[in-house]
């Protein structure tokens, strides 16, 4: 266990306010907190830097980027997991739900992708349990309903895997994230180098899969989430009708709703809205969907996810805090809020007795510069 650590003269980011004070860590837990600017001889003087809970990431594609750094390039899994873990620690993320795709296309005419979830999940769990990772890792299964092998892949997991989140994903072209087919075509052809004929064959195959298996796959994914004891999430809901269907399935997290209509409906059904940090930082969605800041202004943004840019998590929360004029409120979207909705009651807040996942940062012209990251009281970055 790490020895005692005292951080003093810090701007402590609490759930509802920021106060100058100190925090004492022992045995991986927060054991005491106080207010004021005093710096005991054995303490580290933070000089007014912010000290906040470690960031909690519920949905990131970052691991897949390390596993497959380029199309058709597979990287050794353990090396990829270690690099992913180190990158997240370096940007202040101390708890991550690694998003892993279940549901593959192995017979598609052009764009094929095979099974990998069970193997990578086992490697993550082994490395986590052996103490080989810097931060806390949990599993998030992205269930692709428009696929060929979803049910058999879901059956490879069970309660012993402690799956944290299962999200219902439907990437059938022409709806949800890519209502605009021109944007979808530009994205897919650019990413995978498909010519026009190959792209059209790919789209036709997906339509056929959705018609044949989509409803069955959705029901299987909902049943699997219940079997695992996982939180159920929807993905890219666009209409109130889609949200109503999600609510009927027991969804509690609405990942990246694409319209104000869907985000409003989520709150009506007590579903928390998750929006992407890149959307906030860039000022809008790369797919042409609703801007996260617009949802924030309407009281419809609950949680931020870094999505595909890990460094966006802290930056977007700080920007949101500046926009709201309340740093604590901004940081709440990446700490206490995701912890509560992911059923993690031992972290996400600066509170005596909780896990000592902490970050220290200062602002340079409004941009957060991390000074240190601790996971369970141990320096991680």
N, C-alpha and C positions, 0 to 999 in steps of 0.2 A: 504494500500500500504506500502511496506517496506520503511524504511528511507534511506537516502543517504549512499552509501558505496563507499570507495575509495581503490582500490588495487594499490599499488605503488611498484616501484623497481622490476617489473615483466618482464619476457621474454614473451612479447605479441606475440602470434602466429597469424599472419595476413594471408590472402589468399596466398600471394606470398613470404613472408619473416617473420623473427622473429626479433623483435626489443625490446630493453629495454625501458620500459615506464610505464605509469599508465593509469588506466581506472576508470571513475566515473559512478556510477549507481544511478539512482533515479527514483522512480515510476515504477520499473520493466523494465526500458529501459537504454541503454547506452547513457549518456548525454554528455560525454566529454572524450577525450583521449589525452595523451601527451607522449613525449619521455624524456628519461633521468632516472637517478637513485635517484632523490630527493624523500624524504618521508615526506609529510606534517604531521603535528602533529595529524590530525584527520584520517590519512590513516593507512591501514594495510600494513606493510612491508613484501613483498613476498620473499625478500632475493634472488631474481634471479629465483624463481620457474617459471615454465611455466604457463601462463594463456591463455586459448584457448576457443573457442566457445564450448558450450555443444555438445555432440556427437548426431548424428541423425541416428537412426536405421530404415531401410526400411523393413527388413524381418527377423523376429526372431520367432522361434518355442518355445520360453521360456514360454509363457503363457500356452500353451498346456501341458508343462512339469509340471507346477504347478497345473493345473486342473486334470491331470491324472499322479500323481507321479510314479505309477507303473501300469502295465497292469491290467485292471479290478478294479482299485482303483480310485474312483471319489472323488475329494476334493471339499468342499463348494466353490462356485464360488467367492463370495465376498472376502473371505479370500485368495483365490488363486490370485485374481487380486491385492489385497493390497501387498501380498508377492512379486509378480512379479514386481510391480511398485517400491517397495523399493529396490529390487535387482538391477534393472536397474539404479536407482539413485545412488546406491553405487558404480557403475563402470563408472559413468560419462555420462550416456545416459540421455539426457534431453528431447528428442522427440523420440517417438517410433510409428511405424506403426505395431500394433498388428496383426500378421498373424493368421487368423481364417479360418479353413477349411469349405468350402461349397461343398456339394456333399458327400453323404453317401452310405454305403453298408449295407442294412438291411436284405438281403435275401441270403447273401453269405454262402457257405457250411461250412466255418470254421471261417475266420477272418472277423468279422462284426464290424461296428462302426456306431453309429447313429447320428442324427441331434443334433447340439448344437449351431450353429453359431448365430442364431437370439437371443437366450436367453442370451448368453454371451456378444454379442454386445450391447444389451440393458442395461445390467448391467454395462459395461464399460462406456457407454455414460452417464448413470445416475450418476455414481460415479465421473466421470470427471466434469460434469456440477455442481455438488454439492460441488466441491472443495475438494473432499476426496482423491485425488491422488497427489503425489509429483511432477510428471513431466507431459509433454503434451502427450496425447494418441490420436492416429488416427487409423482408421480401414483399414486393408488390407485383402481382401477376397481371399483366395487360392482356386481357382475353379478347383476341381478335375473332369476332363473330363471323366476319367475311373471310373464312379460311377453310382448309380441308381437314385439319387434324386436331381441332380444338378439344374435343371431348377426350380423346385418348391422351392428350398431353395433360389436361386437368386431372385425369385419373392417376397420374404419376405423383401427385402431391396429396398430403393428408394433414391432419391436425398436428402431427409431430413436427412438421416444418414451420409451424407458427407463422403462417402467412398473415401479414398485417393488413393488406389491402388487395382487393380484386377490382379491377376497373373493366367496365363493359365498353369495348371499342368496336365501332363499326366504320371502317374506312371505305365503304362502298362509294365510288365517285358520284358527284352531283348532289351531295347532301352533307349536312353537318359542317365539318371544317372546310370542305371544298364544295360549297354550293356552286361556285363559279367554276365551270369546267375549263375555261381558258387558263385560269390560275392553276388548276389541278394539272392540266396537260403540261404547262410550263415547268411546274415543280417536278413531276415524274420524269418527263423526258430529259430535263436538265440533270437530274440526280443520277439516272440510270442509263443515259445515253440511248434511249429508244428512238427508232425512227417512227414515222407516222403509222405505218401498218402494224408495227409491233405494239405501239401504244393502244391502238384500237382493239387489237386482239386481247391485250391485258385488261382493258376496261370490260370487254364482253365477257371474259372469264369471271371477273369479279361480280358482275351482275348475275351471272348464272349461279355462282356460289351462294350469293345472298338469297336468291329466290329458293334455292334448294335446301340450304342448311341454316340460314340466318336465325330464324325463330327458334329452332331446336338448339342451336349453339347458345343463344341468349339464356334460355331456360337452364341449360347445363351449367353455365357460368354462375348464375344466381344460386343454384343448388350447391355448387362447389364452394362458393364463398360462405354459405351457411354451414357447410360441412367443416370447413377449415376454422370457423369462428372469426372470419376476417370482416373488416369494414368494406362495404360495397360502394363503388364509385361509378358514376356515369362519365362519359367523355364526349365533349363537343355537342352537347344538346343545343338545339337551335330553336325549337318551338315549345310552346306551353304543353302541347300534346305529348311531345317526347319526354318532357319533364314529368308529366303525369304518369307516363309509363314507367319512368325511372323510379318515381316514388312508390308505385305499386310493387316494384321489385324489391323495395327496401333500401334503396340508395340513400346514403347519408352525405356523400361528397359529390359535388358537381364540378368536374374538372373542365376548365376552359369553356364555359358556355359561350356561344358565338354571338348571341344577341342579348339586348336588354330584356326582351320578352322572356327568354329562357332563364336569365339570371333572376328576374323578378319572380318567376314561377318557382324557382328553387327555394327562395326565401318563404314563399307561401307554403311550401311543403316542408319547411325546416331543413332544407338541404344547404350545406355550406358551399359557397362559391370559391373555387380556386382559380386564380388567374396567373398568367406567366410573367415572371420578372422581365424577360426580354420585351414583352409587350409594353410594360411600364417604362423601361429605360428608353426604348425606341420611340415611344409616343404613339404606338398603335400596333395592330396585328399584322404580321407579314402575310397572312392569308386574306386580308381585307375584312376581317370580322370586327366585333366591337372592341373599342379601346378599353384597356383595364382602368385607365384614369377616369373614364366616364362612369364606370361602375362604382369606383371609389367615391366619386362625387355624389352618387345617388344612394350611398349607404349599402351597396350590394357586393362589396368586395370583402371577403373574410380571411382568405389565406393566399399567400403568394408562393408559387413554386418556381424554381430556377429553370425548369423545363429543359432547354438544350444549352444553357449558358450558366454553369455553376456560380460564377462570379456575380451574376445578376441578382442573386438572392439578397445579399446585404445591401447592395447599391439601391435596388428598387425599394426596399423597406425604408432606407434612409431618405430617399427622394419622396416617398409617400409621407413619411413623418414631417418633412419640410413642407410638403403641400398642405397637410392638415394642420401644421403648426403644433405638432405634438409628436416628439420623437418616440415616446413610449407607445403611442397608438400605432405608429408605423412598424416598430419592431414586434409588436404583438402579433402581426400577421405572419411572422416567420418563426415565432417561438411558442407562446402560450396557446395561440389558436390552433396551429397544426397539432400540438401535443394533445390538446383536449379532444379534438375530432379523431385522432388516431388512437385514442384510448391509452395514452402514455401519461400517467398521473405522477411520475417521478421526476419530471424534467420540464423545461420550457419556461420556468419562472425563477427569479432570484428569491429563494425562500428557504429558511432553515429547515434542514432535513432532506432537501431534494438533492439530486445528483449534481455534482459540481462540473457541469458542462458550461464553459464560460468563454466569452470572447472579449478582447480589449481592443478598442479602436479609437482613432481620432479623425476629425474631419479636416480635409485639405481642400479648400474652395468647394465645400459641399460634398466632396467625394470621400467615402470612408476608407481609411488606410489601416488595415489590421496590424496590431502590434504583437498579439499573442492569442493562441487558442488552446484551451484545455478540455480534455475529454475525461470525465470521471476524476478530475483533479490532476491528471497527468498532462504535461505539455505535449500537444499534438502538432503544433505549427508555431 
